[in-house]
Amino acid sequence: MLRATEGGVTLAVRAQPGAKKTAIIGVYGEGASAQLKVAVQAPPVEGRANSALIAFLAETFALPKNKVEIVSGELSRSKVFMLRGVSFAQAKVILAQLQR
């Protein structure tokens, strides 16, 4: 779900739009194909859920919104985000704290 790349990390996310609140709700899948499952309050209309996910991930990883971008899956529930300016080690620690 988390991979180191030049300039940051990529994070695989499984979105669940239309939820009561935006929050991490677990892990979807196993092994190399695992994705962070995130409930998103915004509906999947006109990019609102994507915008909400970007804002949520930016806040979660203490990044400006312009450092979080969708690499793939813009129209899918399964997405990959690029988080620029965060190291693999930092991201791993943050995710471990959130999944407790």
Secondary structure, 3 states (H helix, E strand, C coil): CEEEECCEEEEEEEEEECCCCCEEEEEECCHHHCEEEEEECCCCCCCHHHHHHHHHHHHHCCCCHHHEEEEECCCCCEEEEEEECCCHHHHHHHHHHHCC
